[in-house]
Amino acid sequence: MTKLLEKAFAEAAKLPAEAQDALAAAILDEVATEPLWDDSFRQRPDALSKLADEALGELRGGQTQPLDPERL
């Protein structure tokens, strides 16, 4: 385990049990889906570039909004 991950877990251990469980679920979900993303982009190497171009087009076209963490 890396030092940074150890630090993250140490900080997470200070959270209430409900918050720890939510964080653990998010981590497990991320770990489970990572290979799916890798496989998808390996099969379609241009897909990520197309998504980035689309996002930049939306930004330039004024179709985006600043992220408000309070509304997540």
CHARMM-style PDB file with segment names, atoms N, HN, CA, C and O in Angstrom:
ATOM      1  N   MET     1       0.844  -1.171   0.000  1.00  0.00      PROA
ATOM      2  CA  MET     1       0.000   0.000   0.000  1.00  0.00      PROA
ATOM      3  C   MET     1       0.894   1.240   0.000  1.00  0.00      PROA
ATOM      4  O   MET     1       1.911   1.284   0.692  1.00  0.00      PROA
ATOM      5  N   THR     2       0.503   2.240  -0.782  1.00  0.00      PROA
ATOM      6  HN  THR     2      -0.324   2.204  -1.344  1.00  0.00      PROA
ATOM      7  CA  THR     2       1.308   3.453  -0.849  1.00  0.00      PROA
ATOM      8  C   THR     2       1.117   4.305   0.401  1.00  0.00      PROA
ATOM      9  O   THR     2       0.146   4.143   1.140  1.00  0.00      PROA
ATOM     10  N   LYS     3       2.050   5.200   0.619  1.00  0.00      PROA
ATOM     11  HN  LYS     3       2.839   5.332   0.019  1.00  0.00      PROA
ATOM     12  CA  LYS     3       1.967   6.110   1.764  1.00  0.00      PROA
ATOM     13  C   LYS     3       0.729   7.000   1.662  1.00  0.00      PROA
ATOM     14  O   LYS     3       0.067   7.269   2.664  1.00  0.00      PROA
ATOM     15  N   LEU     4       0.423   7.453   0.451  1.00  0.00      PROA
ATOM     16  HN  LEU     4       0.961   7.235  -0.363  1.00  0.00      PROA
ATOM     17  CA  LEU     4      -0.731   8.329   0.276  1.00  0.00      PROA
ATOM     18  C   LEU     4      -2.030   7.593   0.602  1.00  0.00      PROA
ATOM     19  O   LEU     4      -2.924   8.156   1.234  1.00  0.00      PROA
ATOM     20  N   LEU     5      -2.133   6.344   0.171  1.00  0.00      PROA
ATOM     21  HN  LEU     5      -1.407   5.887  -0.343  1.00  0.00      PROA
ATOM     22  CA  LEU     5      -3.335   5.575   0.482  1.00  0.00      PROA
ATOM     23  C   LEU     5      -3.430   5.310   1.979  1.00  0.00      PROA
ATOM     24  O   LEU     5      -4.520   5.363   2.548  1.00  0.00      PROA
ATOM     25  N   GLU     6      -2.308   5.028   2.619  1.00  0.00      PROA
ATOM     26  HN  GLU     6      -1.422   4.985   2.156  1.00  0.00      PROA
ATOM     27  CA  GLU     6      -2.299   4.852   4.073  1.00  0.00      PROA
ATOM     28  C   GLU     6      -2.793   6.116   4.770  1.00  0.00      PROA
ATOM     29  O   GLU     6      -3.575   6.046   5.718  1.00  0.00      PROA
ATOM     30  N   LYS     7      -2.330   7.272   4.294  1.00  0.00      PROA
ATOM     31  HN  LYS     7      -1.694   7.328   3.524  1.00  0.00      PROA
ATOM     32  CA  LYS     7      -2.761   8.545   4.877  1.00  0.00      PROA
ATOM     33  C   LYS     7      -4.263   8.750   4.678  1.00  0.00      PROA
ATOM     34  O   LYS     7      -4.962   9.194   5.588  1.00  0.00      PROA
ATOM     35  N   ALA     8      -4.752   8.422   3.481  1.00  0.00      PROA
ATOM     36  HN  ALA     8      -4.184   8.061   2.742  1.00  0.00      PROA
ATOM     37  CA  ALA     8      -6.181   8.571   3.203  1.00  0.00      PROA
ATOM     38  C   ALA     8      -7.014   7.681   4.123  1.00  0.00      PROA
ATOM     39  O   ALA     8      -8.039   8.112   4.650  1.00  0.00      PROA
ATOM     40  N   PHE     9      -6.573   6.446   4.313  1.00  0.00      PROA
ATOM     41  HN  PHE     9      -5.740   6.095   3.885  1.00  0.00      PROA
ATOM     42  CA  PHE     9      -7.303   5.542   5.201  1.00  0.00      PROA
ATOM     43  C   PHE     9      -7.250   6.013   6.650  1.00  0.00      PROA
ATOM     44  O   PHE     9      -8.231   5.882   7.381  1.00  0.00      PROA
ATOM     45  N   ALA    10      -6.126   6.553   7.064  1.00  0.00      PROA
ATOM     46  HN  ALA    10      -5.329   6.659   6.471  1.00  0.00      PROA
ATOM     47  CA  ALA    10      -6.015   7.071   8.435  1.00  0.00      PROA
ATOM     48  C   ALA    10      -6.988   8.227   8.643  1.00  0.00      PROA
ATOM     49  O   ALA    10      -7.626   8.321   9.692  1.00  0.00      PROA
ATOM     50  N   GLU    11      -7.103   9.099   7.656  1.00  0.00      PROA
ATOM     51  HN  GLU    11      -6.584   9.022   6.804  1.00  0.00      PROA
ATOM     52  CA  GLU    11      -8.050  10.213   7.761  1.00  0.00      PROA
ATOM     53  C   GLU    11      -9.490   9.706   7.708  1.00  0.00      PROA
ATOM     54  O   GLU    11     -10.352  10.186   8.444  1.00  0.00      PROA
ATOM     55  N   ALA    12      -9.741   8.745   6.845  1.00  0.00      PROA
ATOM     56  HN  ALA    12      -9.041   8.354   6.247  1.00  0.00      PROA
ATOM     57  CA  ALA    12     -11.089   8.178   6.728  1.00  0.00      PROA
ATOM     58  C   ALA    12     -11.512   7.500   8.028  1.00  0.00      PROA
ATOM     59  O   ALA    12     -12.695   7.496   8.368  1.00  0.00      PROA
ATOM     60  N   ALA    13     -10.556   6.929   8.754  1.00  0.00      PROA
ATOM     61  HN  ALA    13      -9.595   6.932   8.478  1.00  0.00      PROA
ATOM     62  CA  ALA    13     -10.864   6.248  10.008  1.00  0.00      PROA
ATOM     63  C   ALA    13     -11.392   7.209  11.070  1.00  0.00      PROA
ATOM     64  O   ALA    13     -11.995   6.776  12.052  1.00  0.00      PROA
ATOM     65  N   LYS    14     -11.171   8.497  10.882  1.00  0.00      PROA
ATOM     66  HN  LYS    14     -10.682   8.849  10.084  1.00  0.00      PROA
ATOM     67  CA  LYS    14     -11.650   9.507  11.831  1.00  0.00      PROA
ATOM     68  C   LYS    14     -13.111   9.893  11.576  1.00  0.00      PROA
ATOM     69  O   LYS    14     -13.741  10.548  12.406  1.00  0.00      PROA
ATOM     70  N   LEU    15     -13.635   9.485  10.431  1.00  0.00      PROA
ATOM     71  HN  LEU    15     -13.123   8.953   9.756  1.00  0.00      PROA
ATOM     72  CA  LEU    15     -15.007   9.828  10.062  1.00  0.00      PROA
ATOM     73  C   LEU    15     -16.003   8.966  10.832  1.00  0.00      PROA
ATOM     74  O   LEU    15     -15.654   7.894  11.326  1.00  0.00      PROA
ATOM     75  N   PRO    16     -17.249   9.441  10.930  1.00  0.00      PROA
ATOM     76  CA  PRO    16     -18.295   8.593  11.527  1.00  0.00      PROA
ATOM     77  C   PRO    16     -18.483   7.318  10.703  1.00  0.00      PROA
ATOM     78  O   PRO    16     -18.161   7.290   9.515  1.00  0.00      PROA
ATOM     79  N   ALA    17     -18.997   6.277  11.328  1.00  0.00      PROA
ATOM     80  HN  ALA    17     -19.259   6.300  12.293  1.00  0.00      PROA
ATOM     81  CA  ALA    17     -19.143   4.969  10.672  1.00  0.00      PROA
ATOM     82  C   ALA    17     -19.929   5.067   9.367  1.00  0.00      PROA
ATOM     83  O   ALA    17     -19.563   4.424   8.383  1.00  0.00      PROA
ATOM     84  N   GLU    18     -20.985   5.847   9.339  1.00  0.00      PROA
ATOM     85  HN  GLU    18     -21.282   6.370  10.138  1.00  0.00      PROA
ATOM     86  CA  GLU    18     -21.799   5.967   8.120  1.00  0.00      PROA
ATOM     87  C   GLU    18     -20.984   6.563   6.974  1.00  0.00      PROA
ATOM     88  O   GLU    18     -21.084   6.105   5.836  1.00  0.00      PROA
ATOM     89  N   ALA    19     -20.185   7.574   7.269  1.00  0.00      PROA
ATOM     90  HN  ALA    19     -20.104   7.946   8.193  1.00  0.00      PROA
ATOM     91  CA  ALA    19     -19.343   8.191   6.247  1.00  0.00      PROA
ATOM     92  C   ALA    19     -18.248   7.224   5.794  1.00  0.00      PROA
ATOM     93  O   ALA    19     -17.900   7.189   4.614  1.00  0.00      PROA
ATOM     94  N   GLN    20     -17.707   6.441   6.728  1.00  0.00      PROA
ATOM     95  HN  GLN    20     -17.990   6.469   7.686  1.00  0.00      PROA
ATOM     96  CA  GLN    20     -16.697   5.448   6.362  1.00  0.00      PROA
ATOM     97  C   GLN    20     -17.285   4.411   5.414  1.00  0.00      PROA
ATOM     98  O   GLN    20     -16.644   4.024   4.437  1.00  0.00      PROA
ATOM     99  N   ASP    21     -18.506   3.959   5.701  1.00  0.00      PROA
ATOM    100  HN  ASP    21     -19.027   4.273   6.495  1.00  0.00      PROA
ATOM    101  CA  ASP    21     -19.147   2.971   4.836  1.00  0.00      PROA
ATOM    102  C   ASP    21     -19.422   3.546   3.449  1.00  0.00      PROA
ATOM    103  O   ASP    21     -19.258   2.851   2.446  1.00  0.00      PROA
ATOM    104  N   ALA    22     -19.835   4.797   3.386  1.00  0.00      PROA
ATOM    105  HN  ALA    22     -19.968   5.361   4.201  1.00  0.00      PROA
ATOM    106  CA  ALA    22     -20.093   5.429   2.094  1.00  0.00      PROA
ATOM    107  C   ALA    22     -18.799   5.543   1.291  1.00  0.00      PROA
ATOM    108  O   ALA    22     -18.779   5.274   0.090  1.00  0.00      PROA
ATOM    109  N   LEU    23     -17.732   5.940   1.955  1.00  0.00      PROA
ATOM    110  HN  LEU    23     -17.748   6.159   2.931  1.00  0.00      PROA
ATOM    111  CA  LEU    23     -16.436   6.048   1.282  1.00  0.00      PROA
ATOM    112  C   LEU    23     -15.953   4.678   0.822  1.00  0.00      PROA
ATOM    113  O   LEU    23     -15.447   4.538  -0.292  1.00  0.00      PROA
ATOM    114  N   ALA    24     -16.105   3.675   1.669  1.00  0.00      PROA
ATOM    115  HN  ALA    24     -16.517   3.789   2.573  1.00  0.00      PROA
ATOM    116  CA  ALA    24     -15.691   2.315   1.307  1.00  0.00      PROA
ATOM    117  C   ALA    24     -16.469   1.817   0.103  1.00  0.00      PROA
ATOM    118  O   ALA    24     -15.891   1.195  -0.789  1.00  0.00      PROA
ATOM    119  N   ALA    25     -17.772   2.080   0.059  1.00  0.00      PROA
ATOM    120  HN  ALA    25     -18.242   2.586   0.783  1.00  0.00      PROA
ATOM    121  CA  ALA    25     -18.587   1.656  -1.075  1.00  0.00      PROA
ATOM    122  C   ALA    25     -18.121   2.338  -2.359  1.00  0.00      PROA
ATOM    123  O   ALA    25     -18.057   1.708  -3.415  1.00  0.00      PROA
ATOM    124  N   ALA    26     -17.796   3.624  -2.265  1.00  0.00      PROA
ATOM    125  HN  ALA    26     -17.848   4.136  -1.408  1.00  0.00      PROA
ATOM    126  CA  ALA    26     -17.329   4.360  -3.447  1.00  0.00      PROA
ATOM    127  C   ALA    26     -15.994   3.807  -3.934  1.00  0.00      PROA
ATOM    128  O   ALA    26     -15.784   3.659  -5.138  1.00  0.00      PROA
ATOM    129  N   ILE    27     -15.103   3.504  -3.016  1.00  0.00      PROA
ATOM    130  HN  ILE    27     -15.273   3.624  -2.038  1.00  0.00      PROA
ATOM    131  CA  ILE    27     -13.794   2.949  -3.388  1.00  0.00      PROA
ATOM    132  C   ILE    27     -13.963   1.585  -4.048  1.00  0.00      PROA
ATOM    133  O   ILE    27     -13.362   1.315  -5.088  1.00  0.00      PROA
ATOM    134  N   LEU    28     -14.778   0.727  -3.443  1.00  0.00      PROA
ATOM    135  HN  LEU    28     -15.266   0.946  -2.598  1.00  0.00      PROA
ATOM    136  CA  LEU    28     -14.995  -0.601  -4.006  1.00  0.00      PROA
ATOM    137  C   LEU    28     -15.632  -0.521  -5.389  1.00  0.00      PROA
ATOM    138  O   LEU    28     -15.277  -1.294  -6.279  1.00  0.00      PROA
ATOM    139  N   ASP    29     -16.557   0.394  -5.573  1.00  0.00      PROA
ATOM    140  HN  ASP    29     -16.845   1.022  -4.849  1.00  0.00      PROA
ATOM    141  CA  ASP    29     -17.182   0.578  -6.879  1.00  0.00      PROA
ATOM    142  C   ASP    29     -16.147   1.035  -7.911  1.00  0.00      PROA
ATOM    143  O   ASP    29     -16.121   0.540  -9.038  1.00  0.00      PROA
ATOM    144  N   GLU    30     -15.306   1.975  -7.516  1.00  0.00      PROA
ATOM    145  HN  GLU    30     -15.328   2.377  -6.601  1.00  0.00      PROA
ATOM    146  CA  GLU    30     -14.270   2.480  -8.425  1.00  0.00      PROA
ATOM    147  C   GLU    30     -13.301   1.367  -8.818  1.00  0.00      PROA
ATOM    148  O   GLU    30     -12.941   1.234  -9.988  1.00  0.00      PROA
ATOM    149  N   VAL    31     -12.886   0.580  -7.849  1.00  0.00      PROA
ATOM    150  HN  VAL    31     -13.178   0.688  -6.899  1.00  0.00      PROA
ATOM    151  CA  VAL    31     -11.950  -0.516  -8.120  1.00  0.00      PROA
ATOM    152  C   VAL    31     -12.604  -1.556  -9.037  1.00  0.00      PROA
ATOM    153  O   VAL    31     -11.948  -2.112  -9.917  1.00  0.00      PROA
ATOM    154  N   ALA    32     -13.888  -1.815  -8.827  1.00  0.00      PROA
ATOM    155  HN  ALA    32     -14.421  -1.363  -8.111  1.00  0.00      PROA
ATOM    156  CA  ALA    32     -14.581  -2.822  -9.640  1.00  0.00      PROA
ATOM    157  C   ALA    32     -14.784  -2.363 -11.075  1.00  0.00      PROA
ATOM    158  O   ALA    32     -14.741  -3.179 -11.996  1.00  0.00      PROA
ATOM    159  N   THR    33     -15.007  -1.059 -11.278  1.00  0.00      PROA
ATOM    160  HN  THR    33     -15.042  -0.397 -10.530  1.00  0.00      PROA
ATOM    161  CA  THR    33     -15.302  -0.583 -12.633  1.00  0.00      PROA
ATOM    162  C   THR    33     -14.060  -0.175 -13.416  1.00  0.00      PROA
ATOM    163  O   THR    33     -14.135  -0.032 -14.636  1.00  0.00      PROA
ATOM    164  N   GLU    34     -12.942   0.012 -12.767  1.00  0.00      PROA
ATOM    165  HN  GLU    34     -12.881  -0.105 -11.776  1.00  0.00      PROA
ATOM    166  CA  GLU    34     -11.718   0.447 -13.459  1.00  0.00      PROA
ATOM    167  C   GLU    34     -11.337  -0.475 -14.613  1.00  0.00      PROA
ATOM    168  O   GLU    34     -11.019   0.016 -15.696  1.00  0.00      PROA
ATOM    169  N   PRO    35     -11.359  -1.799 -14.420  1.00  0.00      PROA
ATOM    170  CA  PRO    35     -11.020  -2.675 -15.558  1.00  0.00      PROA
ATOM    171  C   PRO    35     -11.997  -2.527 -16.727  1.00  0.00      PROA
ATOM    172  O   PRO    35     -11.606  -2.685 -17.884  1.00  0.00      PROA
ATOM    173  N   LEU    36     -13.251  -2.228 -16.435  1.00  0.00      PROA
ATOM    174  HN  LEU    36     -13.569  -2.099 -15.496  1.00  0.00      PROA
ATOM    175  CA  LEU    36     -14.231  -2.043 -17.506  1.00  0.00      PROA
ATOM    176  C   LEU    36     -13.875  -0.833 -18.359  1.00  0.00      PROA
ATOM    177  O   LEU    36     -13.970  -0.882 -19.585  1.00  0.00      PROA
ATOM    178  N   TRP    37     -13.461   0.260 -17.702  1.00  0.00      PROA
ATOM    179  HN  TRP    37     -13.384   0.299 -16.706  1.00  0.00      PROA
ATOM    180  CA  TRP    37     -13.032   1.451 -18.445  1.00  0.00      PROA
ATOM    181  C   TRP    37     -11.794   1.138 -19.279  1.00  0.00      PROA
ATOM    182  O   TRP    37     -11.712   1.508 -20.450  1.00  0.00      PROA
ATOM    183  N   ASP    38     -10.838   0.455 -18.665  1.00  0.00      PROA
ATOM    184  HN  ASP    38     -10.905   0.155 -17.713  1.00  0.00      PROA
ATOM    185  CA  ASP    38      -9.610   0.102 -19.394  1.00  0.00      PROA
ATOM    186  C   ASP    38      -9.933  -0.721 -20.639  1.00  0.00      PROA
ATOM    187  O   ASP    38      -9.413  -0.449 -21.721  1.00  0.00      PROA
ATOM    188  N   ASP    39     -10.786  -1.721 -20.483  1.00  0.00      PROA
ATOM    189  HN  ASP    39     -11.208  -1.942 -19.604  1.00  0.00      PROA
ATOM    190  CA  ASP    39     -11.155  -2.569 -21.621  1.00  0.00      PROA
ATOM    191  C   ASP    39     -11.873  -1.765 -22.696  1.00  0.00      PROA
ATOM    192  O   ASP    39     -11.613  -1.928 -23.888  1.00  0.00      PROA
ATOM    193  N   SER    40     -12.774  -0.900 -22.263  1.00  0.00      PROA
ATOM    194  HN  SER    40     -12.986  -0.768 -21.295  1.00  0.00      PROA
ATOM    195  CA  SER    40     -13.538  -0.097 -23.214  1.00  0.00      PROA
ATOM    196  C   SER    40     -12.623   0.805 -24.034  1.00  0.00      PROA
ATOM    197  O   SER    40     -12.757   0.876 -25.256  1.00  0.00      PROA
ATOM    198  N   PHE    41     -11.696   1.492 -23.375  1.00  0.00      PROA
ATOM    199  HN  PHE    41     -11.587   1.434 -22.382  1.00  0.00      PROA
ATOM    200  CA  PHE    41     -10.796   2.383 -24.105  1.00  0.00      PROA
ATOM    201  C   PHE    41      -9.751   1.615 -24.911  1.00  0.00      PROA
ATOM    202  O   PHE    41      -9.256   2.119 -25.919  1.00  0.00      PROA
ATOM    203  N   ARG    42      -9.416   0.413 -24.482  1.00  0.00      PROA
ATOM    204  HN  ARG    42      -9.819   0.003 -23.664  1.00  0.00      PROA
ATOM    205  CA  ARG    42      -8.486  -0.413 -25.256  1.00  0.00      PROA
ATOM    206  C   ARG    42      -9.152  -0.851 -26.569  1.00  0.00      PROA
ATOM    207  O   ARG    42      -8.498  -0.919 -27.609  1.00  0.00      PROA
ATOM    208  N   GLN    43     -10.451  -1.145 -26.512  1.00  0.00      PROA
ATOM    209  HN  GLN    43     -10.983  -1.089 -25.667  1.00  0.00      PROA
ATOM    210  CA  GLN    43     -11.177  -1.564 -27.700  1.00  0.00      PROA
ATOM    211  C   GLN    43     -11.465  -0.392 -28.633  1.00  0.00      PROA
ATOM    212  O   GLN    43     -11.552  -0.564 -29.849  1.00  0.00      PROA
ATOM    213  N   ARG    44     -11.614   0.815 -28.047  1.00  0.00      PROA
ATOM    214  HN  ARG    44     -11.543   0.954 -27.060  1.00  0.00      PROA
ATOM    215  CA  ARG    44     -11.906   2.011 -28.844  1.00  0.00      PROA
ATOM    216  C   ARG    44     -10.971   3.129 -28.395  1.00  0.00      PROA
ATOM    217  O   ARG    44     -11.385   4.008 -27.639  1.00  0.00      PROA
ATOM    218  N   PRO    45      -9.721   3.113 -28.845  1.00  0.00      PROA
ATOM    219  CA  PRO    45      -8.733   4.085 -28.366  1.00  0.00      PROA
ATOM    220  C   PRO    45      -9.089   5.537 -28.673  1.00  0.00      PROA
ATOM    221  O   PRO    45      -8.591   6.445 -28.008  1.00  0.00      PROA
ATOM    222  N   ASP    46      -9.934   5.767 -29.659  1.00  0.00      PROA
ATOM    223  HN  ASP    46     -10.339   5.029 -30.199  1.00  0.00      PROA
ATOM    224  CA  ASP    46     -10.306   7.138 -29.990  1.00  0.00      PROA
ATOM    225  C   ASP    46     -11.466   7.657 -29.146  1.00  0.00      PROA
ATOM    226  O   ASP    46     -11.791   8.842 -29.222  1.00  0.00      PROA
ATOM    227  N   ALA    47     -12.088   6.813 -28.353  1.00  0.00      PROA
ATOM    228  HN  ALA    47     -11.823   5.851 -28.291  1.00  0.00      PROA
ATOM    229  CA  ALA    47     -13.282   7.199 -27.599  1.00  0.00      PROA
ATOM    230  C   ALA    47     -13.000   8.316 -26.599  1.00  0.00      PROA
ATOM    231  O   ALA    47     -13.777   9.267 -26.510  1.00  0.00      PROA
ATOM    232  N   LEU    48     -11.913   8.223 -25.849  1.00  0.00      PROA
ATOM    233  HN  LEU    48     -11.281   7.451 -25.921  1.00  0.00      PROA
ATOM    234  CA  LEU    48     -11.606   9.243 -24.847  1.00  0.00      PROA
ATOM    235  C   LEU    48     -11.332  10.583 -25.506  1.00  0.00      PROA
ATOM    236  O   LEU    48     -11.756  11.624 -25.003  1.00  0.00      PROA
ATOM    237  N   SER    49     -10.633  10.564 -26.615  1.00  0.00      PROA
ATOM    238  HN  SER    49     -10.289   9.719 -27.023  1.00  0.00      PROA
ATOM    239  CA  SER    49     -10.356  11.794 -27.343  1.00  0.00      PROA
ATOM    240  C   SER    49     -11.651  12.432 -27.845  1.00  0.00      PROA
ATOM    241  O   SER    49     -11.811  13.651 -27.777  1.00  0.00      PROA
ATOM    242  N   LYS    50     -12.565  11.621 -28.342  1.00  0.00      PROA
ATOM    243  HN  LYS    50     -12.435  10.631 -28.397  1.00  0.00      PROA
ATOM    244  CA  LYS    50     -13.853  12.138 -28.817  1.00  0.00      PROA
ATOM    245  C   LYS    50     -14.654  12.740 -27.665  1.00  0.00      PROA
ATOM    246  O   LYS    50     -15.271  13.794 -27.824  1.00  0.00      PROA
ATOM    247  N   LEU    51     -14.648  12.078 -26.508  1.00  0.00      PROA
ATOM    248  HN  LEU    51     -14.146  11.223 -26.379  1.00  0.00      PROA
ATOM    249  CA  LEU    51     -15.352  12.617 -25.347  1.00  0.00      PROA
ATOM    250  C   LEU    51     -14.751  13.949 -24.914  1.00  0.00      PROA
ATOM    251  O   LEU    51     -15.483  14.871 -24.556  1.00  0.00      PROA
ATOM    252  N   ALA    52     -13.439  14.054 -24.943  1.00  0.00      PROA
ATOM    253  HN  ALA    52     -12.845  13.305 -25.234  1.00  0.00      PROA
ATOM    254  CA  ALA    52     -12.772  15.301 -24.572  1.00  0.00      PROA
ATOM    255  C   ALA    52     -13.127  16.408 -25.555  1.00  0.00      PROA
ATOM    256  O   ALA    52     -13.402  17.533 -25.140  1.00  0.00      PROA
ATOM    257  N   ASP    53     -13.125  16.111 -26.840  1.00  0.00      PROA
ATOM    258  HN  ASP    53     -12.901  15.196 -27.177  1.00  0.00      PROA
ATOM    259  CA  ASP    53     -13.489  17.104 -27.854  1.00  0.00      PROA
ATOM    260  C   ASP    53     -14.928  17.573 -27.670  1.00  0.00      PROA
ATOM    261  O   ASP    53     -15.228  18.759 -27.807  1.00  0.00      PROA
ATOM    262  N   GLU    54     -15.806  16.634 -27.359  1.00  0.00      PROA
ATOM    263  HN  GLU    54     -15.562  15.670 -27.247  1.00  0.00      PROA
ATOM    264  CA  GLU    54     -17.210  16.979 -27.132  1.00  0.00      PROA
ATOM    265  C   GLU    54     -17.352  17.900 -25.917  1.00  0.00      PROA
ATOM    266  O   GLU    54     -18.085  18.888 -25.962  1.00  0.00      PROA
ATOM    267  N   ALA    55     -16.651  17.571 -24.839  1.00  0.00      PROA
ATOM    268  HN  ALA    55     -16.056  16.768 -24.803  1.00  0.00      PROA
ATOM    269  CA  ALA    55     -16.709  18.395 -23.635  1.00  0.00      PROA
ATOM    270  C   ALA    55     -16.161  19.796 -23.892  1.00  0.00      PROA
ATOM    271  O   ALA    55     -16.734  20.783 -23.430  1.00  0.00      PROA
ATOM    272  N   LEU    56     -15.065  19.884 -24.620  1.00  0.00      PROA
ATOM    273  HN  LEU    56     -14.600  19.082 -24.995  1.00  0.00      PROA
ATOM    274  CA  LEU    56     -14.508  21.198 -24.945  1.00  0.00      PROA
ATOM    275  C   LEU    56     -15.457  22.002 -25.826  1.00  0.00      PROA
ATOM    276  O   LEU    56     -15.578  23.215 -25.658  1.00  0.00      PROA
ATOM    277  N   GLY    57     -16.123  21.349 -26.752  1.00  0.00      PROA
ATOM    278  HN  GLY    57     -16.025  20.363 -26.889  1.00  0.00      PROA
ATOM    279  CA  GLY    57     -17.103  22.023 -27.595  1.00  0.00      PROA
ATOM    280  C   GLY    57     -18.255  22.580 -26.778  1.00  0.00      PROA
ATOM    281  O   GLY    57     -18.718  23.694 -27.024  1.00  0.00      PROA
ATOM    282  N   GLU    58     -18.721  21.800 -25.799  1.00  0.00      PROA
ATOM    283  HN  GLU    58     -18.345  20.895 -25.599  1.00  0.00      PROA
ATOM    284  CA  GLU    58     -19.792  22.271 -24.928  1.00  0.00      PROA
ATOM    285  C   GLU    58     -19.334  23.456 -24.089  1.00  0.00      PROA
ATOM    286  O   GLU    58     -20.087  24.408 -23.881  1.00  0.00      PROA
ATOM    287  N   LEU    59     -18.103  23.394 -23.612  1.00  0.00      PROA
ATOM    288  HN  LEU    59     -17.492  22.622 -23.781  1.00  0.00      PROA
ATOM    289  CA  LEU    59     -17.560  24.506 -22.824  1.00  0.00      PROA
ATOM    290  C   LEU    59     -17.485  25.773 -23.673  1.00  0.00      PROA
ATOM    291  O   LEU    59     -17.937  26.840 -23.257  1.00  0.00      PROA
ATOM    292  N   ARG    60     -16.918  25.643 -24.847  1.00  0.00      PROA
ATOM    293  HN  ARG    60     -16.550  24.777 -25.185  1.00  0.00      PROA
ATOM    294  CA  ARG    60     -16.779  26.804 -25.743  1.00  0.00      PROA
ATOM    295  C   ARG    60     -18.129  27.329 -26.215  1.00  0.00      PROA
ATOM    296  O   ARG    60     -18.263  28.516 -26.511  1.00  0.00      PROA
ATOM    297  N   GLY    61     -19.122  26.460 -26.288  1.00  0.00      PROA
ATOM    298  HN  GLY    61     -19.012  25.496 -26.048  1.00  0.00      PROA
ATOM    299  CA  GLY    61     -20.458  26.854 -26.728  1.00  0.00      PROA
ATOM    300  C   GLY    61     -21.333  27.392 -25.608  1.00  0.00      PROA
ATOM    301  O   GLY    61     -22.513  27.673 -25.816  1.00  0.00      PROA
ATOM    302  N   GLY    62     -20.756  27.535 -24.422  1.00  0.00      PROA
ATOM    303  HN  GLY    62     -19.797  27.306 -24.253  1.00  0.00      PROA
ATOM    304  CA  GLY    62     -21.514  28.069 -23.296  1.00  0.00      PROA
ATOM    305  C   GLY    62     -22.573  27.119 -22.756  1.00  0.00      PROA
ATOM    306  O   GLY    62     -23.553  27.556 -22.152  1.00  0.00      PROA
ATOM    307  N   GLN    63     -22.379  25.829 -22.972  1.00  0.00      PROA
ATOM    308  HN  GLN    63     -21.583  25.475 -23.463  1.00  0.00      PROA
ATOM    309  CA  GLN    63     -23.362  24.836 -22.538  1.00  0.00      PROA
ATOM    310  C   GLN    63     -23.005  24.188 -21.205  1.00  0.00      PROA
ATOM    311  O   GLN    63     -23.621  23.195 -20.817  1.00  0.00      PROA
ATOM    312  N   THR    64     -22.034  24.728 -20.512  1.00  0.00      PROA
ATOM    313  HN  THR    64     -21.534  25.534 -20.827  1.00  0.00      PROA
ATOM    314  CA  THR    64     -21.616  24.142 -19.240  1.00  0.00      PROA
ATOM    315  C   THR    64     -21.862  25.125 -18.107  1.00  0.00      PROA
ATOM    316  O   THR    64     -22.077  26.316 -18.331  1.00  0.00      PROA
ATOM    317  N   GLN    65     -21.826  24.605 -16.893  1.00  0.00      PROA
ATOM    318  HN  GLN    65     -21.651  23.637 -16.712  1.00  0.00      PROA
ATOM    319  CA  GLN    65     -21.972  25.415 -15.703  1.00  0.00      PROA
ATOM    320  C   GLN    65     -20.847  25.076 -14.747  1.00  0.00      PROA
ATOM    321  O   GLN    65     -20.372  23.941 -14.724  1.00  0.00      PROA
ATOM    322  N   PRO    66     -20.412  26.053 -13.953  1.00  0.00      PROA
ATOM    323  CA  PRO    66     -19.379  25.749 -12.950  1.00  0.00      PROA
ATOM    324  C   PRO    66     -19.916  24.696 -11.964  1.00  0.00      PROA
ATOM    325  O   PRO    66     -21.104  24.670 -11.641  1.00  0.00      PROA
ATOM    326  N   LEU    67     -19.025  23.855 -11.512  1.00  0.00      PROA
ATOM    327  HN  LEU    67     -18.061  23.876 -11.774  1.00  0.00      PROA
ATOM    328  CA  LEU    67     -19.393  22.821 -10.539  1.00  0.00      PROA
ATOM    329  C   LEU    67     -19.617  23.462  -9.186  1.00  0.00      PROA
ATOM    330  O   LEU    67     -18.764  24.202  -8.697  1.00  0.00      PROA
ATOM    331  N   ASP    68     -20.755  23.184  -8.581  1.00  0.00      PROA
ATOM    332  HN  ASP    68     -21.448  22.583  -8.979  1.00  0.00      PROA
ATOM    333  CA  ASP    68     -21.071  23.666  -7.244  1.00  0.00      PROA
ATOM    334  C   ASP    68     -21.109  22.462  -6.307  1.00  0.00      PROA
ATOM    335  O   ASP    68     -22.099  21.731  -6.284  1.00  0.00      PROA
ATOM    336  N   PRO    69     -20.036  22.246  -5.529  1.00  0.00      PROA
ATOM    337  CA  PRO    69     -19.988  21.060  -4.653  1.00  0.00      PROA
ATOM    338  C   PRO    69     -21.157  20.994  -3.671  1.00  0.00      PROA
ATOM    339  O   PRO    69     -21.517  19.909  -3.214  1.00  0.00      PROA
ATOM    340  N   GLU    70     -21.740  22.119  -3.349  1.00  0.00      PROA
ATOM    341  HN  GLU    70     -21.447  23.000  -3.720  1.00  0.00      PROA
ATOM    342  CA  GLU    70     -22.871  22.126  -2.412  1.00  0.00      PROA
ATOM    343  C   GLU    70     -24.133  21.503  -3.039  1.00  0.00      PROA
ATOM    344  O   GLU    70     -25.064  21.127  -2.326  1.00  0.00      PROA
ATOM    345  N   ARG    71     -24.153  21.400  -4.362  1.00  0.00      PROA
ATOM    346  HN  ARG    71     -23.398  21.705  -4.941  1.00  0.00      PROA
ATOM    347  CA  ARG    71     -25.328  20.857  -5.033  1.00  0.00      PROA
ATOM    348  C   ARG    71     -25.149  19.410  -5.487  1.00  0.00      PROA
ATOM    349  O   ARG    71     -26.004  18.865  -6.185  1.00  0.00      PROA
ATOM    350  N   LEU    72     -24.049  18.797  -5.096  1.00  0.00      PROA
ATOM    351  HN  LEU    72     -23.354  19.240  -4.529  1.00  0.00      PROA
ATOM    352  CA  LEU    72     -23.808  17.405  -5.499  1.00  0.00      PROA
ATOM    353  C   LEU    72     -24.636  16.457  -4.674  1.00  0.00      PROA
ATOM    354  OT1 LEU    72     -24.566  15.244  -4.871  1.00  0.00      PROA
TER     355      LEU     72
END
